[in-house]
Amino acid sequence: MKSLNHGTENRRNHSEARSEALKEQRRLVIEADHERKELPFREIKSLAIATKGVRISSDLLKALAIRDIPLLMLDAKARPQAILTDPSRHTELVLAQVRAHDAPALRCKLAAAFVRGKIRNQIHHLNFLLRQEENKCLKEVSALVEKLDSIACELSLNKNKALCQEPFPEGILLREARASKLYWQAVKNFLPDAYGFHKRIKKGARDPINLFLNYGYGVLFSVVYTAVCLEGFLPGLGFLHKGYKGRPALVFDMMEEFRPLVVDRLVVGLAREGRLPQKIAPKGLSLVDRKNFLLASQARLTKRLPYGNGVFMLKEIINAQVFSLKKTILTGKRYEPYICAA
């Protein structure tokens, strides 16, 4: 995805994006700070504007519409605020998503897959941490891993068909909560005491680990949100999480299997290397802390992992999983969560 940025707030020059004919080939032309770049439309899958002060020509809007290239307007946290696209482009998917949401059996199958993928990747992360321990066997962690594995097995609908008979996946949510408590209990064993991590806190956290986890999940949220919107889903209509006004439930659904791989692995790894600050100011993470962590997050998202018959970046795997869900919704093909095997 191409983003248009005009630089820091201290720069007064505006970026301008327009479409024009160059050598009989239509191209996107970007001008910023007296620099000019040209991109063939055939190389652009989507266009995102992630900064202020960008001027867009009407010719560009028309060219994007003709070529079915969506234009996203992102807020300061890189979350989609608006999307310009053909309003009828995703009608089939939207109708199928609504039908799937209202079908208890399919909804529970998807919910179980999201949570099962999350737990399997939590186990993968814990096993990775165990392998890093030299001449040390953490029996407590190994016991917790076994309990997590048992919960993941309970989410196999072939063995537990009763889960598909619930009108809402309450049983799946309860298992997810139980697994999360066990997981963070295990993670605590690998974190230096200086960080003061005792348990997972989503709101009102003051310790560095929880603050960076929350910030990291925000970064992941933006990546998944964009992928969900570009595929044409209704973000507010989820299968595991309840949706209400302003809450993109499907984004939280699709985040689940990637939380341990993208964010947990990064935060715990940085803490073990002593690369996270141990003291946080009363106002929360500083601008420098957020900037450094954002750079580390972007690097983590470019980490290449096995997927299917190849090796791809994590951000590409996220996009592929959202597309896989789309195929499930449209064709009824079984959705398989991404479980890291590397």
N, C-alpha and C positions, 0 to 999 in steps of 0.2 A: 504494500500500500504506500502511495506517495503522499508525503505531508508537505504543506507549504508553510514555511516559517520565515518571518522577517527579522529575526534576531532579537536582541535584548531590548529592554524598555528604553534604553538610552539612545537607540537609533530612531531617527525620525522618518527615514525613508520607508515608503509603503511598498509591499510586494504587490505585483500585479500578475494575474494569470489570465491568459486569453488563448483563443484558438485561431490559427491562421494557416493558409495554404503555403507550404514550402516544398518546392520541387514536386508538385503534384501529389504531395503526401500530407495528410492532416496531422498536425502535431500540437501538443500542449506547449505553450511558451510561458516561461516563468521569468520575471524580471524582479530582481531585488538588489538593493544597494549597488546599482549600476552594473550588475551582473545579469547575464541572460543564459537560460538553460532551455533546451528543447527536448521533448520526450514524445516519441510516436505513440499514438493512442493505442496501438495494438499491444504495447508493453504495459498498459495500465489496467488493472483489474478494478481499482476503486481509487477515489481521491479524497483525502482528508485535509481539512483546514484546521490546524491546531493552535493558531495564534491570532492576535488582533491585527487590524490594519491591512488585511488582504483584500484587494479589489479584484472582482471577477467580471469578465466581460459576458454579455448576453450571448455572444457567439460560442463561448466556451460552454455555457449551460446547455445550449442547443446541441453542441457536438457531443457532450456527455450523454444527453438524453437519447440521441440517435444511436449511439453505440452501446447503450444500456450499461453505462458506467456510473455507479452510485457516487454521489457527493455527500460526504459526512462533515458536519460542523461539530467540533469537539469543544468541551469546556476546559477549564484550567486543569482538571484532573484527567484529561484525555478520555472523558466519557462522551458518547454521542448525545448531542442535544437535538439535532435535526438531521434528517436524511432526505436528499433530493433524489427521487427515482420514479420510475413509471408506477403509478398507483395500482395498476392491474397486474403488475409483474409477478406478485407472489400470492395471488388469490387462491390458487390450488393448495399451496402450503398452509396458508392461514386457516382455510376451511378444514384441512386434515388435522392441523394442530388442535383446533377446537374439538373435533370429534375424538381425538386421542385423549384429550384432557377429560372429556366426559365419559370415557370408557374405563371403569374401575380396574379391570384386569390389565389393560395395556399401561395405564398410568402407574400401577404398582410395579409392573415389570420394569419400566423405565426408572422409577424411583429406586428400586432394589439394585439395578445395575449401577446407578450413580454412586450409591453408598458402598456397594461391594468393591467398586473400583477404588474409591477413596481408602477403604480399609486395607486393601491389598497393597496400595502404594504406601500407606503408613507402615505396614509390615516391612516392605522393601526398604524404607528409610531406616527403621530400627535395626534391621539386619546389616545395613551398610555401617551404621554406627558401632554395632557389635564387632564387626570385622576390623574396625580401626583400633579397638582396644588391644593393647599388647600384654600378653600373659595375664589377662584378667577376664574372668568369666562372670558375667553379671547374671546370676541365676534369677534374680527378681525380674530382670528385663525379659529373659527367655520365657519365664512363666507368663508374663503379660503378652508376649507375642503369641503364645499358644492360645490364650483367651481371645485375642483379636482374630486369630485364624478360625476359631470356633464360631464367632459371630459372623464372619464372612461366609462361612459354610451355611449358616442359618438363612442367609440371604439368597441362597441358590433356590430358585423357584421350583426346580425339579424335585427338590427334597422337601420344600415347605410351600405347598400349593395353597395353604390357608391364607398366605399373605396376599394372594391375588383376589381374594373374596372381600377384602376390606374396601368400603367406599372411599376412604382416604388413607394413605399409607402411614397411619399412626404407628403401627408395629415396626415399620422400617425406620421411622424417625427415632423411636425409642432405642433401637439397636444402634443407630448412628451416634446418639448421645452417650450410650454406654461405652461404645468403642472409643469415642473421643476422650472420655475420662481416663480410660486405661492407657491410651496412647500418650497423652501428656504426662501421665504418671511415670511412664517409661522414659520419655524424652528428658525429664527432669534429671535423671541419673547421669546424663552426658553433658550437662551444662555447668560451667564453673559457678561456684557458690557466690562469687562476687556480683553476679547479675541479679541475685535475689529472686529467681523464678520459683514459684511454688505451685501455681496452677494457671490454667488458661483463663484469661480475663479479656472479654471482648470490649466492654465499655468501662471507662473510668480507670484504665490501667495506668500505673505509674512506673513499673519496672521496665528496663530497656527491652527485654525479650518480647513481652506482650505488645509494647509500643511498635516495635519493628515488625512483628507479625501482623498487626493490624494495618500498618502502612503497606506492607507487602501484599496483603490480600486486596488492598485498594488498587494496587498496580495490576494484579491479576484480574481483578474485576473489570478494569478498563479494556484489557486485551480480549477477554471473553465477551464482554458487552458488544464490542465492535464486531467480532466474528458472528455473533448471534444476529445482530442487525443486518449485516451484509448478506446473510443467507436468506433473509426475509421473514424470520420468525417474529411472533408477537412476544417481546421480552417479558411482559407481565404475566404470561400464561405458562406456569411451570407445572411440573409433575410431582416433585418431591416437596418443594416449598410452597407455601400458600402465597398467592398473589393478592395484592391490594393496591390502591392508587399510589403511583409513584415507586412501587417496589418491583423491580424486574426479576421475578421469581425464577424464570428459566435461566437467567445468567447465574444465579446462585446454584441452581441444579448442575449446570455444566462446569462450574468451578470446582466442585467437590473432588473429582478424581485427580485434579491438578494441584490442589493445595499442598500436599506433602512433597510433590516433586519440584514445584517452582519456588514456593515461599519457605516452607519448613526447612527444607534441605539448605537453603541459602542462609536463613537466620541462624540456625544451629551451627552451621559450618563457620560462619563469620564469628560467632561468639566463642567457639572452641579455639579459633585462631587469635582471639583477643582483638579483633578488628571492629568490634562494636563498642561504643562508649558505655562505661559502667555506671555513669551518673547522668541523669537527664534533668534539664532545667525544669522549673515548675510549669513553664509554658508548653512543655512537650519537646518533640524533636526539633532541633535547630535546622535552619535552612541548609547548612553544610551537611548535616547528618542525612537529611532527606535527599539531597543531591547525590551524595556518595552512594546511598543505598539504592537510589533509582538507577544509577549507572551499573551497580552490581546486579540489579534485577534484570536490566536489559541484557547483560552478559549471560545471565542464567537462562533467559528465554531463547538465546541463540545456541545453547548447549545441544549437541546432536546426540540423539538417542535412537535405538532401534524401533522401527515402526513398520509393521507389515513386512515387506520383503526388502526394505531399505533402511537408511539412517537419515533422520530429519531433525531439524531444529525443533525445540519444544513449542515455540510459537506456531510453527507449521503443523505440528501434531494437534494442537488445540483447534486450529482451523479445520483440520481433517476430521476431528471428532464431532465438531458442530455439523459438518457436512454429512457425516455418518448418521447423526440423529435425524437430519433432514430426510435421508433415504429411508430410515425406519418409519418416519411419520407418513411418507408418501407411498411406500411400497409394503409396509408391514414386516420388512426384514428385521431380524433380531438385532438389537443394539448391544454392542460389546464395548464395555468401558476400556480405556487405555490403562493397561497394567504394565509398569516398567519392569523389564527383565534384565536390564543392564547392571 
